[in-house]
């Protein structure tokens, strides 16, 4: 066999091998795509951690609207949030949080960390039965309604955005509820009434002692205040300290969020928490 013929045969063998490799690769890729489309792939961001429970839990918070089989403490609400495979729960006293999963229609949340606040005995008892409910409850989600059932206890909850929608920034009187410093939040001294009220382009300030206002530029996430003018009365030191905390925050561009009736303003390590007036 001549050199030219041996070269031709070697080229043909290499070509056939390349075609076979490409064909096998295409089959593998197509098989992977087909598997993903068939529901056996990785759960999406709105799926529960194991991918086979009710869809649409992630990123949502639910508030209790009805409880059967237990007596809900008057004035309390069960609040349950799902985010990135973690569940957060508050039943009126301590906060509980940890990883969760959904096995078919069963909620699993057995290892929850909890705060250790001391509350009235009925609220402490409520924490206990809610924690027991979460690990092993039958879970069902129908649109905006979440139902948890275990034994004789059934808790019906509604999506927070429906049950307690976000208040409007403009036109609401936002009453100061807490002063943020780093990771700490201090309460407002008893008897001190401070508030902010926004209209288009302006803010009215009730500092607890003095009153006034100024201009403000509002975007979907930030507030940029112009100079704030206030009256010049002198008040007790505790009241003036609250007023100074408000003025300090409003002197800088501020990031803001609204969840239900809570407005949070944050500028660096300082900030304000305000509640919508009834």
N, C-alpha and C positions, 0 to 999 in steps of 0.2 A: 504494500500500500504506500502510495506516494505521500510526501509531506503535505501537499495541498489537500488531499482527500482526508488524511487524519485530522487536519485542522478544521475542515468543514464538519466532520462528524462530532468533534469535541464541541464546536460552537452550537450544533443542533442539540446535543445533550444538555448543555448549560441552559439553552433557551427553554427546552421542555421542563427542566427543573424549576426555573423561575416562574413559568406559567402555573405549575402545580402549587408552588408556595403562595403565589398571589391568590389562587382559587381557594386554598384552605383558609388564608387570612380573611378573605371576603365572607366565607361561610361563618367563621368565628364571630366577625363583627356583626353580621346580620343576625346571628343567633342571640348575641348580647342585646342588640336593639330590641329584638322581638321579646326577650325576657323582660326588659324594662317596661315595655308597653303593656305587658300582660298583668301588671299589678304585683309581680313578685320581686320588684326592684327595691331600692332604698326608699324608705318613707320620705315624703315631702315635708316641708317645714310646718305644714298645718296638721300633719299626722301625729297620733300618739306615738310614744317611743318604739313600740313593737309593730306599729303599722297595721294592726288588724282590729282596732277598736273604732269608736265613732270619730269621724274626721271633723276637723274644724275647731279643735280645742285650743290649739297653740295660740298664744298672744291674746287670749280673752280672759275677762274677769266676769264672774257670775255672782249675783246677790240673791239670797234666799227670799222667796215670796210666800212659801207655804211649807209647813212642817207637820207631818202626821206621825203619831206614835211617840212623840216627845213634846214636852212643853217648852217652847222657845221663850227665853227670858224676855219680858216686856221691854221694848225699846232697843233690843239687840238684833243684829243681822249676821248671818253667816256669809262670809265673803271668801270665794275660792278663785284663785288665779292659776293659769297654766302658761308656762313659758319655757321653751327649750328643754323639755323633759323634766322640768321642776314644777312642783305644786306649792302654792302659798295659801295659807288658810288663816282666817281670823273669825272667831265666833263671839267676839265681844270682850275678851280678856287677853289671853296670850296669843302670840303669832306663832304658827307652825309652818315649817317649810322643809322640803327635801325632794328627792327624786321620786318619780312615779312611773308606772307603766299601766297599760291596759291589755289584759289577756282576754281576748274575745269581747265579752261585755262586762268584764270584771275589773274594777279599779284596784290597783295595788299601790299602797303608799304606807309601808310599815315602818320605815326608819325616818321619822320626822324630827328635826331639831325644834325646840320650843323655847320661847322666852320664859322668864320665871317671875312674872308680875304676880302680886297678890291681889286678888279681886274678891268680891262678895262670893260666898259659897255657891249660890245658884249659877253664877257665871263660871266658876271653877268646874262645877259639875258638867256644865254645858261643854266646856273644852274637852272633858273626858269622853263624853258620848260622841262628839263630832270626830275626835281622833279615831275612836273605834270604828265609826261608820266608814271612814275613808279607806281602810284596808280591808277589801273584800266586798265593797258595795257593788251592786249591779248599776252600771252607768249607761245612760241613754241621752243622746243629744238630738233634739228635734228643732232645727232652725236656731232660734235664740233661747230655747228652753232646755235646761239641763236637769236631769232627774237622777238622784242617787237613792238606792233602796238597799237596805240590809235588815233582814228579819222583819219586824213590825214597824221599822222606822223608814219613812220616805221624806226626802228633802227635795223640794222643787225650787229651782233657781232660774233667774232670768239674766240675760246678758246685761252687764252693768251699763252699757251705752244706751240700752232701752230703759232699764229700770231706774237709772239715775243719770240722765244725760248731762254732758258738759254744759256749764253755764256760759252765757255770752260774756266776752270781756267787756264790751261797751255797754254802758247803761246799768251795770250791776254795781252795787255798793259792796266792795270787798273789805271785810273787817279783819284787822290784824289778829292772827291766831298764834303765831310763833315767830321767833327771830333766829335765823340760821347763822351759826358761826362754825365753819369747818363741817364736821360731821355731827355737831351737837345742835339741838333746837331748844331754846329757852322759851318758857311761857311768858305771856304778857302779864304784868302785875295786875292784880285785881283792881277793878275800878277804872282802868285806863282804856279808853275807847279810841282807837286809831283806825283809819280806813282810807282806801283809795277808790275813786270813781273815775272811770275813763269815758270820755266822749271822743268823737272824731278829732284827733289832733291835740287834745288837751287832757290833763289829769287834775282832778281836785284832790287835795291832800288834807286829811284830818290827822294831825300829828299826835293827838292825845292831849296836847296843850294848845299849840298854835294851829292855825288853818291857813290855807293858801292854795297854790297850784302853779301850773306852768304848761309848756308845750311838750308834746311827746310824739315821736314818729313810731308807728306801729307796723310791724311785719307779722308774718305767720308765726315767728319764733322769737323775735327780739323786740325790745322797747328801748328807744333812745330818747332820753329826757333832755329838754332844755333847762335853763336855770329855773329852780323852784323858789318861788317867793312865798314867805310865810310871815304871819304877824309876829310880834316881838314880846309876847307875854312871858313872864318868868313863872315857872311851876316847880314843884318838888323835884329833887334830883332823879328819883326813879322814873317819873314821867318824862323828864327831859332826856334821859338816857334812851327811852323808847323812841322819842322823836328824832334824836340824833342818829339812831340806827336806821330809821326810815330814810332820812336825808342822805346818809352815806350810800345806801343802796341805789337811790334814785339819781345819784350823781354820776353813775357809770352806765354804759350800755348793759342791758339786762336781758338774760335769756328767761323766757317764761313758758310755763306749761299750765294747762287747765285739765283737771280730771274731776268730773262731776262738779262739786261745789268748792273745790280746792284750787286756788291760784298760787303757784310757786314762782317767785322771782329769785334769780340767782345771778350774782356778779362776783366771780372769783370764789373766795371762801365765805363771802357774806351773802345773806339772802333773807327773804321774807316769805312766810306762809300766811295766806289770807283765805277766809271763808266767805262765800256769798251770803249776804244778809237775806233772811227770809223775806 
